[in-house]
C-alpha cells in the first residue's frame, strides 16, 4: 500500500458513504483496500474475485466520481483482487510510478452518474414528474421554471434530480450544473455569515450556475436567513432564465415558517408530485434494479418482494440487495424462501412495512419524549440518548443513506448520524441499551 493511494482512498470514503446505503457501503466499499497509484491510476484491492466483479459492475462510476473530486490528476480506477496482488506487484518494476500531489476539495460529489432517466422506472405514480424533468433537461431555463417535485421518502425525487443533471451535462456540456442538499446550503451560509468577506464567494458559487437544484427544500423551514438567501438567489437566476429545480416531501403550500414571497415563487413554474408506486410498477422497479446488477430473478420472487414493500423504492432496493447477497453467500438462486428469510431481519412487520415514522413514534412512546424534541436541537441527556437509540434502530432496520437520516433529524450532518449509530453499537454490551433497542423495535413492529 502506498501512502498516496491510502490518502486518496481515505478522503474518498466519506464521499462514498453519504451516497450509499449502510449495507452497500459496509459490504462492498469499506472492505476495499487501497493498493497503489500507478501510471496515473488509483489501484484498489477487493478481498475476493467476486467482490472485485461486484464493485466493478455496481459501484465503479461512483468510485471514479469520488476520486475525481479528491484528486483531479488521477485518470482512472482499477480494481484487483487479493489473489492478483502478487502478480500485480511483480509488474511494478516495469512501470515508473509517478508521485502526484494530492489535490483536495471540500466539495461533496455533485451529480451521481448512476442515476439517470434510462434506469428510472416510469409508472402512473410518477409519469408527470418524469415528463416535466425530461422537458427541463432538454431545455433548461425555457420550460417549467422552477420545477418543484414533491413526495414521500424513497420515491425517486433525488434520482430525478441527478437524472436531470446527467442529461444536461450530456446535451449541454457547457452549462454549469450544481446540485446541493438544503443541509449543505444552510451549512455553507452559516459558515459564510461567520467569516468576514466570504459572502461574495458564496453568492458567486450559487448565482453563477445555469442549473441549480436544491434537494429537500422543506428543511429551510424556520431558517429565515437561509430562506432570504434562497429568495435572492432564486430571483437572480430566474431573471437570467437559469433553471431552478427543488424537491420536498410536501407541496410548497404545506411548508411551514417560510416567507410567503418564496412560497409563491416555488409555485411559479410546474409542481409535480410522486406517489407510492402500484404493484405493477414496483415489480418493474425491482426487475430493472436486478438487471442493472446483472442478476436474474424470477417473477414470483420479484412479486413476493413487491407485495411486501409498498411505499418506498429505496427500501425495495435494500431488500433486493439483501436477497442477492444472501443468494451469493449461500450459493443458491434467489427464491421466495430466501426473500422471506431476508424480510425477517428487515424493516417489515407481518401486516405491512416499518417506516421511519414508525420507529420515531415508537421511540417517543418508549422514552416518553416529544417528537419535536427528538428531531430537534435539544441536547439534554433525556433527549440525546433516545435520539441515538432511534437513529441506531433506523440504520439497522431501514436502508437509508446517512444524509437522508440526517435531514430527518433536523438537517444534521451525516457524521453526526454516524456518531450516534456507533455510540449505541459500542454500548450494546449493556443490558439497559439492549432492552431499549429491543423495546423500540417491538413497539415499531406492533404499531
N, C-alpha and C positions, 0 to 999 in steps of 0.2 A: 504494500500500500504506500503510495507516495503522499507527501504532505499536501501537495496541490489538489490531488483527487479528493483527499479527505476533507479539506477545507471547502471545496466546491460543493461536495455532497452534503456536508453538514449545513450549509446555507440553503441548499435546495429542499431539504427535508421539511422545514416549516411551511414552505410554499405548497408542497405536495400534500401535506397533512390537512391543510384548510380546504383542499379541493376534492378530497376523497372521503368516503365513509370510514369510520374507525376500523371496521372489519377489513376492508380492502387495504387500508394503509398498514395495519399491523401484520397482515398475512403476506402481502406482496411487496411492499415498499420498505418497511422497517427492517426486513430480513436481508436486504441487499447490502453488499459491502463495496465501498469504493476501491478500485484496484490501482489505476494509474491514469495519467494523462499522456497520450501518445499521439504524436503527429497531428495535434490539434483536436483529438477526440478524447472524450471522457469515457474510460472503460470501467464498467460496473460489473460486479460479480454476484450472481444468484446462487443459492445453495444447491440447486439441482438443475438438471436439464429441463425438467418440467417447469420449474419456476422461471427459468430463462425464457422458455417459449411463451409462457403465460404473460410475463411482463412485456415481452416484445409485441404480443398480439393486442393487449388491452391498454397498456399504460405508456408505451414509448412516446407518442406525441406529447403527452402531458409532461413526461420527464424532460424531453427536449425543450419544451417551452420554459420549464423552470430553469434549466441550465442556461438558456439564453438570457434570462433575467439576471442570473447571478454572474455569469461570465460571457460577455458577448463575443469574446475572442475565440471561444471553442466552437467548432464547426459541427460536431455530431456526437451521438452517444452509441456505444456498442455494449451489448450485454453478453457476458460469457458465464459459463457455469464453473463451479469449483473443479469439476473434472477436467476442464480445459485450462486450468490455471498454469500448470507446469509447461504445457505446450506453448501457451501464450507467452509465458515469461522467457522461454528459450528464444523466441523471435525478437526479443527486445534488443539483442546485440546488433541486429541488422537495422535498427531504427536510431535516429538521432532524436532523443526526447527533448523537445524544446520547452523550457520552462517559461510560461507566460504569466504576466502579472494578473492577479485576480481583480476583476472589476466588480464591485458590489453595488447593489442598489437597494434602497428601502422600499421600492415599488413591489406590490404583490403581482401575481400573474393577472393579466388583464383579460384577454379573450381565450377561453379554453377550446383548443382545436377539436376536442372530441364531441362537442355539442354543435350540431348543425341541423339544417332543415331536413336533410336526407334521412337522418336516423330519428327524427321526431315523428311519432305515430299520430296521425290525424284522425279524429273521430267527431261525433256530433258535439261532444262536450267542449271541444277546443277549436273547431274549424274556423270560427270567426276570428279568434285571436291569431291563429296561424296565417290566415289570409291577410290580415292587417300587417302582421310582422313582415311577411314577404313583400308587401307593397312598399313598406318603409325601407326595406333593404334594397329594393330595386331603384327607388327614387328618394333617397334621404333628403329631408327638408322640404319636399314637394307635396307629399300626401300624408295625411294623418299625423299632424304635428301639433301637440305631442301625442305619442301613443302611450296609453295608460292601460296596463294589463293587471287584472287583479284575480285572486282566487286563493284557495287554501294552500297549506304547506304541501310540498311534494307533488304538485300537479303539472309542473313544467314551465313555470314562469321564467325562472332563471335560465333554463335550457333555451327558451326562445330568445332571450336577450343575447346569449352567446351566439346563437344561430344568426341573428341579425348582424352581429359584429363580424363573424366569419364570412358571411355573404358580402358585406360591404368591403371588407378587406380584399376579397377576390375581384369583385366587379368595379370597385372604386379604390384602387390601391393608394392613391394619393391623398385620400381623405384621412384625417386624424380621428381615431376612434378611442373612446375612453369609457370603460365600464367600471363602476365603483359601487360598493355597498354603501348604504346610508351610514353605517357604522364608521367606515373609513372616512367618509366625507366629514362626519362630525369630529372624528379624532384629528384630522388634518386642520380643520377650522379652529379647534381648541388650541392646537399647537401654534397655529398662526397668530391667534389672538395673544398668546403668551410670549411671542417673540417680536420685538420691535423691528419693523422694516420688512417682515416676511409676507405682509398682506398682498403685495403686488405679485409675487411669485405664485401665491396660492390662486389668485384670480386669473393670472396668465394661464395656469395649467388648465383650469376648468372652463375658461371663456375663449380659449383659442382652438377648441376642438370643433370638428364638423358633425360629430355624433356623440352625444353624451347620454349614457344610460345609467340610471341610479336604481339599484335593487333594494327592495324592502323600504320604500319611502315612508311607510307608516311610522317608522321609528324616529322620525323627526318630530313626532307629536310632543308638544310641550317644550321643545327646544327652540326658543324664539330667535336666537342669534343664527342658528342653522337655517331655519325657515326663511329668515330675512336674506341670507346669502344665496340660498337657492332661488328665491324670488328674483333677485337682481341678475343672477346667472341665467335664469330662465328668460328674462326679458331680453338680455343682450343676445343670446343665441337665437331666440325666436325671431327677433327683429332682423337678424342677419340670415334668416332662412336656414339655420342649422337645425339638425334633427335632435329631438329630445324623446327619450323613452323612459318610462317609470314602471316599476312593478310594486304591488302592495297586496296585503292579504285581505283588503277591503276596498270598496269604491271610494273615490275622493270625498263624497258627501259624508262618509262614516268615519273619516279620520278625525279624531278629536284634537282640540287645542292647537289648531294651525290657523294662520292668518287667512281670512276669507278671500283675500286677493289671490293667494297662492292656490287655494282650493278651486277657485273658478278657472284659473289657468290650467290646472290639471285636466279640466273638463273641456277645454277649448277644442282639442283635436278629436281623437277617437278613443273611446273607452270600451274595452272588451274584457269579458270575464271568462275564466276557465273553470268548468265544473268537474266534479269527480267523474272519471270515465265509466261508461257502461261495461257490461261483462264482455261484449264482443271486442271493444277497444282494449280492455285490459289484457285479453288473450293475445291480441295483435302486438301490444307493447312488449309482453313477455317474450313472444316469438322473435320480435325484432332484436331485443337485447340479447337473446340467446344466439341469434345469428351473428351479431357483432362479435361475440366471444367465440364464434365458430364451434358452437356446441349444438348437437341435435337432440331436441327434447320432444317427446311425443305429445300429441294434442291432449290426451287425457291428463297428463301431468300438468301441462300449462293451464288447463281448465280448472283443475283442482286448486292450484295456487291462486288463480284469478278470482275464483269464487270466495276465497277466504280473506282476501285483502281488497277492499272496495273503494277506498278513497285516497290512497296515497301511492303515487307512482314510485317514489323513492323507496318506500317500504317494500314494494313489489320487487324492485331491483335488488334490494338487500336480501330478500328471501330467495330469489333466483340464484344469487351469488353463493348463498349458503348451501343450496341444494347441489349446485355444481361442485362446490368444494367438497361436500360430503361424498359425492359420487366419485370424485377423483381419489379421495383418501381411501375409500372402500373398494376402489377399482371396479365399480359397477355402473350400469347405466342409470340415469335419473328415473325414479319410479314414484308412483303415488305414495308408497310406503316411506320412501326416503323423504319426500316432501312433508309428509305427516310428522316424521321424526324431527325435521328442521323446524316445524311450527311449534313443537313442544317448548323449545327454548327461545322462541321468537316473540315478537310483540303481539301475540294473539291470545284471545280468550275463546272459550268454546262458542260463544254466540257473537262473533264479530271481532274486530281488531282493537288493540290497545293503542291509544293515541297519546300525543304529548299532553293534551288536556287531561286525559285520564290519570296520568302519572302526577301531574301538578295538583289536580284536585285530591288525589289520594294522599299526597304529601301533606297538603293543608289539613286534611281530616286527621291523619295520624299524629301530627305535631300540634294541631290546634292553632295554626297560623293563618293569616290572611293572604289571599292570592297576590294582592298588590305589594305586600311586604316581601313575599317570596321572590317575586320577579323584579322587585325594585332595588334601591341602592342601600337600604339599611344594612349595617354591618355588625349588629349586636349578635352575641353568641346564640341567642334563642332563634335567630333567623338564619345565620350563616350555616349552622350545622344542618338544618332541614334543607336548605338550598343545595348544599353539597350532596346530600343524600339523593335529592331529586335529580340533580344533574347526573350523578352516577347511574341511577336506575334508567334514565333516558338513554345514556350512552350504551348501557348494557342491553336494553331491550329494543331500541329503535336504531335503524341505520340512517342516522342524520349526520351531515358534516358538522364539525365543531363550530364553524362560523354561523350556521343556522341556529344551533343551540344557543350560541352567544346572543344572537339577535332576539331570541325568545326571552332571554333573561336580561332585558333592558339594554341591549346593544353592547354586551360585554365582549371583550376581545377573546379570540379562540384560546389564547394562552391561559386566561382565567378559567375557562371551562376545563382545560387540561389539568390545571392545578387542583380544581375541585374534584374531578374524577380520580386523580392519583391520590389525593388526600384520603378519600374513602377507601380506596384499594389498600393503602398502607395500613389502615386501621381495621381491616376485616378480620383480624385475629381476635378483636374484642367482641365479646358476646353481645354487648349492647348495640354495636354498629350492625352486626349480623341480624339481630332482631329488628332493628329499624328498617334495614333494607328489605327484609322479608315482609314486614308489615306493610310497607308501601307497595310492594309488588302484589301482595294478596289483596289489598284494598283496590288496586287498579284493576285486577282481574275480575273482582266482584262488581265493579261499578256498572 
